[in-house]
């Protein structure tokens, strides 16, 4: 009996370690998987269109996982640095929506594309921004707090901002969108928190497998949107890609400048920049598909691909810069020690 219990424990432990390694690998190669399956969805759309009706469920699973990873520590920065968190959240919900409106209006985008771009801007920060901030040697604790607060505010602010800015192009139902965001975001997060409270030990053991679940979910959402809008993507894909790149790049830049204007630390500036530039574009795609059209979901799908590529590049640049500065400082310290 003891042998069987030890054997089962060993097998369970081995399986969890394998899932953890798979999650790390999937997270590190996330952008490649998104690109691969987006390409496959364009080539073989019928193989992925069946996922379309399940987009809200997939996003709900991702948010449920986020709920299971949240803790009191994630909100400590709100009380420790309330000004920094407020600036980050305010920048998130001001800069990206206004940029989206400016690009949609200034470039004369088709109504469905314009609404899709604005939806991307009106969504909270993406969870991958926390990883990018860590790699960039930014303030990861601040990044997590901004993501958490902006996500919890999403049921109110995302529909309100979309109504305010997108109703110029298409009718927007505030109540219907509010209910959707509550179902897709708030309810799964609360359920995740409840499950964590009730089964803390089991959750702590399994939580390392969640990155793999998130990657599979986002990749499936992107493939579903791309397969359902193949013809329209081939017609307008380059225009949408150009808008997405501009939106994302200007978000990084203006987020960084906003933090700099308020005299935040350099590590905080990096965190706010990445938080503002990276969006929960999976939510944007889900809301667009549910309330507008498959074409309106395309900017969110393309943003999901692009912001992970650009975020990785920016994080790599800042990370190497920090490492170089650290090595230089250590070398200077050594030379001073030798002189002494």
Short mmCIF file of the C-alpha atoms (twelve columns), coordinates in Angstrom:
data_MODEL
# 
_entry.id   MODEL 
# 
loop_
_atom_site.group_PDB 
_atom_site.id 
_atom_site.type_symbol 
_atom_site.label_atom_id 
_atom_site.label_alt_id 
_atom_site.label_comp_id 
_atom_site.label_asym_id 
_atom_site.label_seq_id 
_atom_site.Cartn_x 
_atom_site.Cartn_y 
_atom_site.Cartn_z 
_atom_site.pdbx_PDB_model_num 
ATOM 1   C CA . UNK A 1   0.000   0.000  0.000   1 
ATOM 2   C CA . UNK A 2   2.823   2.351  0.955   1 
ATOM 3   C CA . UNK A 3   4.605   1.449  -2.271  1 
ATOM 4   C CA . UNK A 4   1.513   2.305  -4.312  1 
ATOM 5   C CA . UNK A 5   1.071   5.654  -2.540  1 
ATOM 6   C CA . UNK A 6   4.716   6.563  -3.094  1 
ATOM 7   C CA . UNK A 7   4.459   5.485  -6.725  1 
ATOM 8   C CA . UNK A 8   1.308   7.576  -7.294  1 
ATOM 9   C CA . UNK A 9   2.912   10.568 -5.563  1 
ATOM 10  C CA . UNK A 10  6.052   10.214 -7.680  1 
ATOM 11  C CA . UNK A 11  4.040   9.958  -10.905 1 
ATOM 12  C CA . UNK A 12  1.954   12.993 -9.935  1 
ATOM 13  C CA . UNK A 13  5.063   15.006 -9.058  1 
ATOM 14  C CA . UNK A 14  6.733   14.031 -12.353 1 
ATOM 15  C CA . UNK A 15  3.637   15.017 -14.330 1 
ATOM 16  C CA . UNK A 16  3.465   18.428 -12.603 1 
ATOM 17  C CA . UNK A 17  7.162   19.082 -13.280 1 
ATOM 18  C CA . UNK A 18  6.616   18.151 -16.938 1 
ATOM 19  C CA . UNK A 19  3.642   20.558 -17.141 1 
ATOM 20  C CA . UNK A 20  5.707   23.272 -15.458 1 
ATOM 21  C CA . UNK A 21  8.534   22.842 -17.990 1 
ATOM 22  C CA . UNK A 22  6.013   22.807 -20.850 1 
ATOM 23  C CA . UNK A 23  4.487   26.029 -19.476 1 
ATOM 24  C CA . UNK A 24  7.874   27.753 -19.308 1 
ATOM 25  C CA . UNK A 25  8.715   26.617 -22.839 1 
ATOM 26  C CA . UNK A 26  5.298   27.718 -24.166 1 
ATOM 27  C CA . UNK A 27  5.645   31.092 -22.457 1 
ATOM 28  C CA . UNK A 28  9.132   31.688 -23.870 1 
ATOM 29  C CA . UNK A 29  8.013   30.744 -27.403 1 
ATOM 30  C CA . UNK A 30  4.503   32.232 -27.155 1 
ATOM 31  C CA . UNK A 31  4.830   34.632 -30.092 1 
ATOM 32  C CA . UNK A 32  6.003   31.814 -32.394 1 
ATOM 33  C CA . UNK A 33  2.999   29.627 -31.524 1 
ATOM 34  C CA . UNK A 34  0.607   32.513 -32.181 1 
ATOM 35  C CA . UNK A 35  2.265   33.203 -35.543 1 
ATOM 36  C CA . UNK A 36  2.268   29.522 -36.474 1 
ATOM 37  C CA . UNK A 37  -1.409  28.926 -35.732 1 
ATOM 38  C CA . UNK A 38  -2.481  32.244 -37.239 1 
ATOM 39  C CA . UNK A 39  -0.751  31.112 -40.454 1 
ATOM 40  C CA . UNK A 40  -2.372  27.665 -40.275 1 
ATOM 41  C CA . UNK A 41  -5.783  29.293 -39.735 1 
ATOM 42  C CA . UNK A 42  -5.290  31.317 -42.904 1 
ATOM 43  C CA . UNK A 43  -4.262  28.253 -44.897 1 
ATOM 44  C CA . UNK A 44  -6.816  25.818 -43.435 1 
ATOM 45  C CA . UNK A 45  -9.650  27.961 -42.003 1 
ATOM 46  C CA . UNK A 46  -12.161 25.106 -41.767 1 
ATOM 47  C CA . UNK A 47  -9.925  23.391 -39.241 1 
ATOM 48  C CA . UNK A 48  -10.328 26.248 -36.753 1 
ATOM 49  C CA . UNK A 49  -13.710 27.904 -37.351 1 
ATOM 50  C CA . UNK A 50  -15.362 25.480 -34.879 1 
ATOM 51  C CA . UNK A 51  -13.477 27.276 -32.054 1 
ATOM 52  C CA . UNK A 52  -15.298 30.571 -32.724 1 
ATOM 53  C CA . UNK A 53  -18.378 29.967 -30.517 1 
ATOM 54  C CA . UNK A 54  -16.088 28.958 -27.635 1 
ATOM 55  C CA . UNK A 55  -13.980 32.158 -27.534 1 
ATOM 56  C CA . UNK A 56  -15.724 33.570 -24.401 1 
ATOM 57  C CA . UNK A 57  -15.259 30.220 -22.622 1 
ATOM 58  C CA . UNK A 58  -11.550 30.117 -23.503 1 
ATOM 59  C CA . UNK A 59  -11.026 33.645 -22.210 1 
ATOM 60  C CA . UNK A 60  -13.014 32.770 -19.088 1 
ATOM 61  C CA . UNK A 61  -10.641 29.854 -18.427 1 
ATOM 62  C CA . UNK A 62  -7.656  32.227 -18.763 1 
ATOM 63  C CA . UNK A 63  -9.254  34.710 -16.342 1 
ATOM 64  C CA . UNK A 64  -10.069 31.848 -13.943 1 
ATOM 65  C CA . UNK A 65  -6.374  30.979 -13.963 1 
ATOM 66  C CA . UNK A 66  -5.510  34.614 -13.281 1 
ATOM 67  C CA . UNK A 67  -7.870  34.541 -10.286 1 
ATOM 68  C CA . UNK A 68  -6.070  31.488 -8.896  1 
ATOM 69  C CA . UNK A 69  -2.720  33.300 -9.116  1 
ATOM 70  C CA . UNK A 70  -3.873  36.543 -7.468  1 
ATOM 71  C CA . UNK A 71  -2.927  37.197 -3.849  1 
ATOM 72  C CA . UNK A 72  -2.985  40.009 -1.320  1 
ATOM 73  C CA . UNK A 73  0.638   40.748 -2.256  1 
ATOM 74  C CA . UNK A 74  -0.485  41.713 -5.759  1 
ATOM 75  C CA . UNK A 75  -2.399  44.647 -4.283  1 
ATOM 76  C CA . UNK A 76  0.201   45.741 -1.716  1 
ATOM 77  C CA . UNK A 77  1.662   48.174 -4.235  1 
ATOM 78  C CA . UNK A 78  -1.727  49.936 -4.347  1 
ATOM 79  C CA . UNK A 79  -1.180  50.931 -0.714  1 
ATOM 80  C CA . UNK A 80  2.607   51.185 -0.861  1 
ATOM 81  C CA . UNK A 81  2.715   53.239 -4.085  1 
ATOM 82  C CA . UNK A 82  -0.854  54.485 -4.667  1 
ATOM 83  C CA . UNK A 83  0.344   57.321 -6.887  1 
ATOM 84  C CA . UNK A 84  2.340   54.987 -9.156  1 
ATOM 85  C CA . UNK A 85  -0.538  52.500 -9.493  1 
ATOM 86  C CA . UNK A 86  -3.029  55.313 -10.160 1 
ATOM 87  C CA . UNK A 87  -0.775  56.806 -12.857 1 
ATOM 88  C CA . UNK A 88  -0.353  53.391 -14.491 1 
ATOM 89  C CA . UNK A 89  -4.074  52.576 -14.508 1 
ATOM 90  C CA . UNK A 90  -5.039  56.108 -15.627 1 
ATOM 91  C CA . UNK A 91  -2.462  55.984 -18.428 1 
ATOM 92  C CA . UNK A 92  -3.800  52.562 -19.455 1 
ATOM 93  C CA . UNK A 93  -7.390  53.791 -19.796 1 
ATOM 94  C CA . UNK A 94  -6.593  57.222 -21.257 1 
ATOM 95  C CA . UNK A 95  -3.637  56.810 -23.620 1 
ATOM 96  C CA . UNK A 96  -4.618  53.615 -25.460 1 
ATOM 97  C CA . UNK A 97  -8.313  54.495 -26.072 1 
ATOM 98  C CA . UNK A 98  -7.470  58.030 -27.236 1 
ATOM 99  C CA . UNK A 99  -4.694  56.729 -29.484 1 
ATOM 100 C CA . UNK A 100 -7.142  54.185 -30.937 1 
ATOM 101 C CA . UNK A 101 -9.744  56.881 -31.620 1 
ATOM 102 C CA . UNK A 102 -7.130  59.160 -33.189 1 
ATOM 103 C CA . UNK A 103 -5.839  56.408 -35.487 1 
ATOM 104 C CA . UNK A 104 -9.344  55.265 -36.472 1 
ATOM 105 C CA . UNK A 105 -10.536 58.802 -37.210 1 
ATOM 106 C CA . UNK A 106 -7.300  60.114 -38.719 1 
ATOM 107 C CA . UNK A 107 -6.781  57.158 -41.053 1 
ATOM 108 C CA . UNK A 108 -10.457 56.898 -41.999 1 
ATOM 109 C CA . UNK A 109 -10.705 53.228 -41.036 1 
ATOM 110 C CA . UNK A 110 -13.770 51.197 -42.058 1 
ATOM 111 C CA . UNK A 111 -16.390 51.157 -39.242 1 
ATOM 112 C CA . UNK A 112 -15.836 47.545 -38.140 1 
ATOM 113 C CA . UNK A 113 -12.051 47.928 -38.099 1 
ATOM 114 C CA . UNK A 114 -12.327 51.261 -36.246 1 
ATOM 115 C CA . UNK A 115 -14.483 49.691 -33.530 1 
ATOM 116 C CA . UNK A 116 -12.085 46.741 -33.254 1 
ATOM 117 C CA . UNK A 117 -9.100  49.073 -32.769 1 
ATOM 118 C CA . UNK A 118 -10.984 51.106 -30.136 1 
ATOM 119 C CA . UNK A 119 -11.955 47.905 -28.307 1 
ATOM 120 C CA . UNK A 120 -8.283  46.948 -28.099 1 
ATOM 121 C CA . UNK A 121 -7.530  50.371 -26.627 1 
ATOM 122 C CA . UNK A 122 -10.384 50.157 -24.133 1 
ATOM 123 C CA . UNK A 123 -9.296  46.809 -22.657 1 
ATOM 124 C CA . UNK A 124 -7.126  46.360 -19.527 1 
ATOM 125 C CA . UNK A 125 -3.458  45.412 -19.622 1 
ATOM 126 C CA . UNK A 126 -2.459  41.933 -20.732 1 
ATOM 127 C CA . UNK A 127 -1.048  39.437 -18.219 1 
ATOM 128 C CA . UNK A 128 2.021   38.859 -20.402 1 
ATOM 129 C CA . UNK A 129 3.032   42.457 -19.579 1 
ATOM 130 C CA . UNK A 130 4.110   41.229 -16.134 1 
ATOM 131 C CA . UNK A 131 6.557   38.761 -17.667 1 
ATOM 132 C CA . UNK A 132 7.903   41.399 -20.067 1 
ATOM 133 C CA . UNK A 133 8.390   43.875 -17.206 1 
ATOM 134 C CA . UNK A 134 10.344  41.238 -15.283 1 
ATOM 135 C CA . UNK A 135 12.574  40.542 -18.299 1 
ATOM 136 C CA . UNK A 136 13.060  44.302 -18.802 1 
ATOM 137 C CA . UNK A 137 14.258  44.615 -15.172 1 
ATOM 138 C CA . UNK A 138 11.306  46.894 -14.459 1 
ATOM 139 C CA . UNK A 139 9.180   47.072 -11.308 1 
ATOM 140 C CA . UNK A 140 7.336   43.750 -11.631 1 
ATOM 141 C CA . UNK A 141 5.301   44.249 -8.429  1 
ATOM 142 C CA . UNK A 142 3.966   47.541 -9.807  1 
ATOM 143 C CA . UNK A 143 3.208   45.899 -13.160 1 
ATOM 144 C CA . UNK A 144 1.198   43.108 -11.490 1 
ATOM 145 C CA . UNK A 145 -0.764  45.633 -9.411  1 
ATOM 146 C CA . UNK A 146 -1.608  47.782 -12.456 1 
ATOM 147 C CA . UNK A 147 -2.735  44.708 -14.411 1 
ATOM 148 C CA . UNK A 148 -4.858  43.470 -11.497 1 
ATOM 149 C CA . UNK A 149 -6.538  46.825 -10.820 1 
ATOM 150 C CA . UNK A 150 -7.150  47.614 -14.501 1 
ATOM 151 C CA . UNK A 151 -8.639  44.130 -15.011 1 
ATOM 152 C CA . UNK A 152 -11.020 44.520 -12.053 1 
ATOM 153 C CA . UNK A 153 -12.120 47.924 -13.433 1 
ATOM 154 C CA . UNK A 154 -12.704 46.489 -16.917 1 
ATOM 155 C CA . UNK A 155 -16.431 45.620 -16.477 1 
ATOM 156 C CA . UNK A 156 -17.179 49.329 -15.999 1 
ATOM 157 C CA . UNK A 157 -14.490 51.145 -17.980 1 
ATOM 158 C CA . UNK A 158 -14.205 48.937 -21.093 1 
ATOM 159 C CA . UNK A 159 -17.915 49.195 -22.072 1 
ATOM 160 C CA . UNK A 160 -18.091 52.896 -21.080 1 
ATOM 161 C CA . UNK A 161 -15.027 53.867 -23.126 1 
ATOM 162 C CA . UNK A 162 -16.229 51.790 -26.095 1 
ATOM 163 C CA . UNK A 163 -19.634 53.505 -25.982 1 
ATOM 164 C CA . UNK A 164 -18.038 56.953 -25.731 1 
ATOM 165 C CA . UNK A 165 -15.525 56.508 -28.557 1 
ATOM 166 C CA . UNK A 166 -16.873 53.798 -30.888 1 
ATOM 167 C CA . UNK A 167 -20.566 54.744 -31.179 1 
ATOM 168 C CA . UNK A 168 -19.531 57.227 -33.888 1 
ATOM 169 C CA . UNK A 169 -19.075 54.218 -36.189 1 
ATOM 170 C CA . UNK A 170 -21.423 51.476 -34.933 1 
ATOM 171 C CA . UNK A 171 -24.192 51.173 -32.294 1 
ATOM 172 C CA . UNK A 172 -22.819 50.051 -28.910 1 
ATOM 173 C CA . UNK A 173 -24.948 48.406 -26.199 1 
ATOM 174 C CA . UNK A 174 -23.475 49.439 -22.848 1 
ATOM 175 C CA . UNK A 175 -25.539 46.957 -20.823 1 
ATOM 176 C CA . UNK A 176 -24.874 43.973 -23.099 1 
ATOM 177 C CA . UNK A 177 -21.139 44.649 -23.150 1 
ATOM 178 C CA . UNK A 178 -21.076 45.170 -19.371 1 
ATOM 179 C CA . UNK A 179 -22.714 41.765 -18.859 1 
ATOM 180 C CA . UNK A 180 -20.241 40.144 -21.274 1 
ATOM 181 C CA . UNK A 181 -17.198 41.573 -19.472 1 
ATOM 182 C CA . UNK A 182 -18.613 40.529 -16.091 1 
ATOM 183 C CA . UNK A 183 -19.173 36.969 -17.397 1 
ATOM 184 C CA . UNK A 184 -15.840 36.699 -19.207 1 
ATOM 185 C CA . UNK A 185 -13.595 38.546 -16.724 1 
ATOM 186 C CA . UNK A 186 -15.051 39.238 -13.291 1 
ATOM 187 C CA . UNK A 187 -16.948 35.993 -12.572 1 
ATOM 188 C CA . UNK A 188 -14.040 33.676 -13.570 1 
ATOM 189 C CA . UNK A 189 -11.559 35.748 -11.514 1 
ATOM 190 C CA . UNK A 190 -13.834 35.587 -8.448  1 
ATOM 191 C CA . UNK A 191 -14.292 31.828 -8.942  1 
ATOM 192 C CA . UNK A 192 -10.513 31.457 -9.214  1 
ATOM 193 C CA . UNK A 193 -10.066 33.350 -5.927  1 
ATOM 194 C CA . UNK A 194 -12.698 31.148 -4.228  1 
ATOM 195 C CA . UNK A 195 -11.084 27.925 -5.484  1 
ATOM 196 C CA . UNK A 196 -7.687  29.166 -4.280  1 
ATOM 197 C CA . UNK A 197 -9.123  29.975 -0.836  1 
ATOM 198 C CA . UNK A 198 -10.802 26.552 -0.519  1 
ATOM 199 C CA . UNK A 199 -8.053  24.394 -2.029  1 
ATOM 200 C CA . UNK A 200 -4.893  26.420 -1.417  1 
ATOM 201 C CA . UNK A 201 -2.482  23.452 -1.266  1 
ATOM 202 C CA . UNK A 202 -3.758  21.851 -4.478  1 
ATOM 203 C CA . UNK A 203 -3.822  25.204 -6.295  1 
ATOM 204 C CA . UNK A 204 -0.256  26.036 -5.279  1 
ATOM 205 C CA . UNK A 205 0.860   22.701 -6.720  1 
ATOM 206 C CA . UNK A 206 -0.984  23.145 -10.009 1 
ATOM 207 C CA . UNK A 207 -0.589  26.883 -10.587 1 
ATOM 208 C CA . UNK A 208 2.724   26.451 -12.447 1 
ATOM 209 C CA . UNK A 209 0.853   24.683 -15.233 1 
ATOM 210 C CA . UNK A 210 -1.363  27.753 -15.837 1 
ATOM 211 C CA . UNK A 211 1.008   29.511 -18.297 1 
ATOM 212 C CA . UNK A 212 0.552   26.530 -20.641 1 
ATOM 213 C CA . UNK A 213 -3.251  26.832 -20.343 1 
ATOM 214 C CA . UNK A 214 -3.071  30.589 -21.064 1 
ATOM 215 C CA . UNK A 215 -0.880  30.082 -24.132 1 
ATOM 216 C CA . UNK A 216 -3.209  27.391 -25.532 1 
ATOM 217 C CA . UNK A 217 -6.230  29.612 -24.874 1 
ATOM 218 C CA . UNK A 218 -4.834  32.731 -26.572 1 
ATOM 219 C CA . UNK A 219 -3.478  30.729 -29.520 1 
ATOM 220 C CA . UNK A 220 -6.913  29.102 -29.983 1 
ATOM 221 C CA . UNK A 221 -8.672  32.504 -29.829 1 
ATOM 222 C CA . UNK A 222 -6.334  34.003 -32.432 1 
ATOM 223 C CA . UNK A 223 -6.739  30.973 -34.727 1 
ATOM 224 C CA . UNK A 224 -10.538 31.162 -34.403 1 
ATOM 225 C CA . UNK A 225 -10.675 34.877 -35.248 1 
ATOM 226 C CA . UNK A 226 -8.255  34.544 -38.169 1 
ATOM 227 C CA . UNK A 227 -10.068 31.528 -39.639 1 
ATOM 228 C CA . UNK A 228 -13.442 33.270 -39.371 1 
ATOM 229 C CA . UNK A 229 -12.194 36.417 -41.116 1 
ATOM 230 C CA . UNK A 230 -9.807  35.011 -43.721 1 
ATOM 231 C CA . UNK A 231 -11.195 36.938 -46.697 1 
ATOM 232 C CA . UNK A 232 -11.390 40.254 -44.849 1 
ATOM 233 C CA . UNK A 233 -7.882  39.818 -43.449 1 
ATOM 234 C CA . UNK A 234 -6.496  39.253 -46.941 1 
ATOM 235 C CA . UNK A 235 -8.271  42.457 -48.027 1 
ATOM 236 C CA . UNK A 236 -7.404  44.706 -45.067 1 
ATOM 237 C CA . UNK A 237 -4.688  42.787 -43.194 1 
ATOM 238 C CA . UNK A 238 -1.785  45.103 -44.046 1 
ATOM 239 C CA . UNK A 239 -3.751  48.210 -43.063 1 
ATOM 240 C CA . UNK A 240 -4.817  46.643 -39.752 1 
ATOM 241 C CA . UNK A 241 -1.263  45.444 -39.073 1 
ATOM 242 C CA . UNK A 242 0.096   48.977 -39.669 1 
ATOM 243 C CA . UNK A 243 -2.510  50.446 -37.294 1 
ATOM 244 C CA . UNK A 244 -1.753  47.790 -34.644 1 
ATOM 245 C CA . UNK A 245 2.015   48.466 -34.850 1 
ATOM 246 C CA . UNK A 246 1.452   52.233 -34.535 1 
ATOM 247 C CA . UNK A 247 -1.014  51.810 -31.665 1 
ATOM 248 C CA . UNK A 248 1.316   49.497 -29.764 1 
ATOM 249 C CA . UNK A 249 4.509   51.537 -30.341 1 
ATOM 250 C CA . UNK A 250 2.877   54.857 -29.413 1 
ATOM 251 C CA . UNK A 251 1.423   53.181 -26.308 1 
ATOM 252 C CA . UNK A 252 4.912   52.167 -25.145 1 
ATOM 253 C CA . UNK A 253 6.298   55.638 -25.895 1 
ATOM 254 C CA . UNK A 254 3.518   57.707 -24.315 1 
ATOM 255 C CA . UNK A 255 3.284   55.377 -21.306 1 
ATOM 256 C CA . UNK A 256 7.011   55.846 -20.705 1 
ATOM 257 C CA . UNK A 257 6.767   59.626 -21.135 1 
ATOM 258 C CA . UNK A 258 3.740   59.848 -18.811 1 
ATOM 259 C CA . UNK A 259 5.681   58.046 -16.071 1 
ATOM 260 C CA . UNK A 260 8.686   60.274 -16.717 1 
ATOM 261 C CA . UNK A 261 6.598   63.463 -16.477 1 
ATOM 262 C CA . UNK A 262 5.437   62.359 -13.024 1 
ATOM 263 C CA . UNK A 263 9.078   61.740 -12.025 1 
ATOM 264 C CA . UNK A 264 8.697   58.012 -11.411 1 
ATOM 265 C CA . UNK A 265 11.767  55.780 -11.009 1 
ATOM 266 C CA . UNK A 266 13.286  54.318 -14.165 1 
ATOM 267 C CA . UNK A 267 12.139  50.806 -13.253 1 
ATOM 268 C CA . UNK A 268 8.613   52.197 -12.747 1 
ATOM 269 C CA . UNK A 269 8.786   53.994 -16.100 1 
ATOM 270 C CA . UNK A 270 9.552   50.690 -17.802 1 
ATOM 271 C CA . UNK A 271 6.669   48.988 -15.992 1 
ATOM 272 C CA . UNK A 272 4.142   51.679 -16.952 1 
ATOM 273 C CA . UNK A 273 5.386   51.769 -20.556 1 
ATOM 274 C CA . UNK A 274 4.913   48.004 -20.983 1 
ATOM 275 C CA . UNK A 275 1.573   48.042 -19.127 1 
ATOM 276 C CA . UNK A 276 0.197   50.745 -21.409 1 
ATOM 277 C CA . UNK A 277 1.522   49.237 -24.636 1 
ATOM 278 C CA . UNK A 278 0.400   45.650 -24.003 1 
ATOM 279 C CA . UNK A 279 -3.356  44.979 -23.931 1 
ATOM 280 C CA . UNK A 280 -5.692  42.123 -23.089 1 
ATOM 281 C CA . UNK A 281 -6.366  41.843 -26.801 1 
ATOM 282 C CA . UNK A 282 -7.948  38.401 -26.361 1 
ATOM 283 C CA . UNK A 283 -10.770 40.150 -24.475 1 
ATOM 284 C CA . UNK A 284 -11.043 42.704 -27.290 1 
ATOM 285 C CA . UNK A 285 -11.347 39.926 -29.874 1 
ATOM 286 C CA . UNK A 286 -13.965 38.090 -27.792 1 
ATOM 287 C CA . UNK A 287 -16.092 41.214 -27.267 1 
ATOM 288 C CA . UNK A 288 -15.785 42.234 -30.919 1 
ATOM 289 C CA . UNK A 289 -16.867 38.791 -32.139 1 
ATOM 290 C CA . UNK A 290 -19.792 38.709 -29.684 1 
ATOM 291 C CA . UNK A 291 -21.119 42.260 -30.164 1 
ATOM 292 C CA . UNK A 292 -19.993 43.396 -33.615 1 
ATOM 293 C CA . UNK A 293 -18.533 41.176 -36.336 1 
ATOM 294 C CA . UNK A 294 -15.644 38.794 -37.116 1 
ATOM 295 C CA . UNK A 295 -13.836 41.656 -38.890 1 
ATOM 296 C CA . UNK A 296 -14.016 43.810 -35.747 1 
ATOM 297 C CA . UNK A 297 -12.215 40.988 -33.911 1 
ATOM 298 C CA . UNK A 298 -9.246  41.047 -36.318 1 
ATOM 299 C CA . UNK A 299 -7.398  44.020 -34.710 1 
ATOM 300 C CA . UNK A 300 -7.509  42.168 -31.380 1 
ATOM 301 C CA . UNK A 301 -6.185  38.964 -32.969 1 
ATOM 302 C CA . UNK A 302 -3.352  40.775 -34.751 1 
ATOM 303 C CA . UNK A 303 -2.553  42.769 -31.612 1 
ATOM 304 C CA . UNK A 304 -2.242  39.450 -29.712 1 
ATOM 305 C CA . UNK A 305 0.472   38.406 -32.136 1 
ATOM 306 C CA . UNK A 306 2.276   41.712 -32.459 1 
ATOM 307 C CA . UNK A 307 2.420   42.956 -28.867 1 
ATOM 308 C CA . UNK A 308 4.114   39.731 -27.764 1 
ATOM 309 C CA . UNK A 309 6.748   40.159 -30.480 1 
ATOM 310 C CA . UNK A 310 7.318   43.869 -29.749 1 
ATOM 311 C CA . UNK A 311 7.113   43.320 -25.981 1 
ATOM 312 C CA . UNK A 312 9.792   40.641 -26.160 1 
ATOM 313 C CA . UNK A 313 12.061  42.917 -28.217 1 
ATOM 314 C CA . UNK A 314 11.580  45.881 -25.865 1 
ATOM 315 C CA . UNK A 315 12.066  43.729 -22.754 1 
ATOM 316 C CA . UNK A 316 15.220  42.207 -24.267 1 
ATOM 317 C CA . UNK A 317 16.615  45.692 -25.039 1 
ATOM 318 C CA . UNK A 318 15.922  47.049 -21.553 1 
ATOM 319 C CA . UNK A 319 17.118  43.831 -19.905 1 
ATOM 320 C CA . UNK A 320 20.458  43.885 -21.739 1 
ATOM 321 C CA . UNK A 321 20.839  47.603 -21.027 1 
ATOM 322 C CA . UNK A 322 20.280  46.989 -17.303 1 
ATOM 323 C CA . UNK A 323 22.703  44.059 -17.308 1 
ATOM 324 C CA . UNK A 324 25.356  46.144 -19.085 1 
ATOM 325 C CA . UNK A 325 24.914  49.002 -16.605 1 
ATOM 326 C CA . UNK A 326 25.126  46.541 -13.703 1 
ATOM 327 C CA . UNK A 327 28.311  44.948 -15.066 1 
ATOM 328 C CA . UNK A 328 29.834  48.389 -15.645 1 
ATOM 329 C CA . UNK A 329 28.962  49.434 -12.093 1 
ATOM 330 C CA . UNK A 330 30.458  46.229 -10.680 1 
ATOM 331 C CA . UNK A 331 33.659  46.746 -12.715 1 
ATOM 332 C CA . UNK A 332 33.946  50.333 -11.471 1 
ATOM 333 C CA . UNK A 333 33.404  49.162 -7.899  1 
ATOM 334 C CA . UNK A 334 36.131  46.517 -8.299  1 
ATOM 335 C CA . UNK A 335 38.620  49.081 -9.646  1 
ATOM 336 C CA . UNK A 336 37.875  51.429 -6.749  1 
ATOM 337 C CA . UNK A 337 38.403  48.537 -4.312  1 
ATOM 338 C CA . UNK A 338 41.757  47.693 -5.941  1 
ATOM 339 C CA . UNK A 339 42.890  51.320 -5.739  1 
ATOM 340 C CA . UNK A 340 42.036  51.337 -2.059  1 
# 
